[in-house]
């Protein structure tokens, strides 16, 4: 697991605050989704997925996704998929926010999934939670 997290998150800084956005292409995101799906299906070497509310996590400042640009229309197929499956099949990646932060978690990967679950929560499906893996980015 350590190698997986290191490969994906090498550009993340441990210190909270603004970070330089990373350019990510569609193929890289597809590979990441495939690897995360494997973890959700038991390949996480003991790491357990947790269920959280979308409001429990702030979005990391270095997230390359245009979060303000997300809409129900742009995420329609994902919203429908999550509604049909009663949750996100591929977990998002979060880390703990420092003490004193408004939300307990910081979203690193999975802005569209977070948006979609939040949209469903506010549109008739309040029982759906966001499946997440908590990663520790402190130096070993």
N, C-alpha and C positions, 0 to 999 in steps of 0.2 A: 504494500500500500504506500509506503514512504516514497518509493520511486515514482509511482503513479502521481501522487500529489505534487512531488517535486517537478515532474515533467510539465504538468498543467499549470502550476501556479508559480513558476520561477519568476514571473514579472511582478508578483504581488509584494508589497512592502508590509512588514509586520506592524509598523507604526500606523495608527489610524490617521487619516487626513488625505488630502489630495495626492493623487499619484498620476503618473503619465498614462494616458489611455494606450492600450495595446491594439494594433491592427490585427484582426483575426479574420481569416477567410472562411467561406462556407464549408469547405472540405474539412478544415481543422475542427470546426464546430460539430460537424457530423461525426467525426472520429471521437470527439469528446462525449457526445451523446451516446454513442455505442458503448464506450468504456463505462460511463455512468450507469447505463442500463444493466451492464454486467454486474456492477456493484449492487444495484438494487435487487438483483436476482440471486444474491448470496455470494458474490465474488469479492466481498469487501474484507475478507480475512478478519472476521470478528467485529468489524465496525457496524454499528447498528444505525439504521435510518431512524430519524425522529419525525414527529408530526408537529408542525408549528402553524400559527396563524401568519398570513402574509404581513400583518401589521407588527409582528414580532421581529422583523428585520428591516434594517435600513439598507439601501443599495450602496455598495462600495463606490467611492468617488472615481476609481480607475476603471469601472465597468465600461466596456466599449459599446454597449447597447445604448441606443437613443431612447432612454426610458420615458422622457416626456412625449416622445413620438408614438408610443404604444397606444393602441386603441382596440376596442372590441372588434372592429372590422379587420384590422391587421392581424389580430390573433384569433380570428373566428374558428379556424380549423382546430387549433390547439384547445380553445375553450370547449368546443364540442367533444373532443377526445377526452379531456379531463373530466367533463361532466358524465360522459358515458362510462368511464372507468372508475368513477368516484374518487379521483385523485390523480396526481401526476405520477406516471410510471417511472420516469427518469428523475432521480432526486436532484434538487438544487444543492449547491455547495455554499455553506455559511461558515463563519468563524464567530467566536464570542467577541462582542463589543467590550471595550474597557469598562470598568466600573463607573457608574454615573451616567452612562449613555441612556437615551430614552428607550431604545429597543435592546433586547438582550443579544441579538445576532446582527451580523453584517453579511448581506448577500454578496457573494463573489461571482457565482455563475448561476444563471437561471432566471433572468429578468422577465422573459416572456411567460415562463411558468408561474412566477410569483404574480405577475399582472393578471393572468388568466384565473388563477385560484381566487385572487382578491375580487375580480369581476364577478365570478360565480357566487362568492360569499355575499356580495351586495345585490345579487339578482336571483334570489330564491333558493340558493344552495349553501346556507351558512354552515352546514355540517362538514363540508370538504375542507381538509387541511392540506398544507404544503409539506410534502415529504422532502426531508433535507438530510444531508450528511454534514456533520460538524468536523471541520479540519483544524488542525493546530499548526500554525505557521511559525512558531517560535523556533529558533535555531536548536538543533539537536545537541 
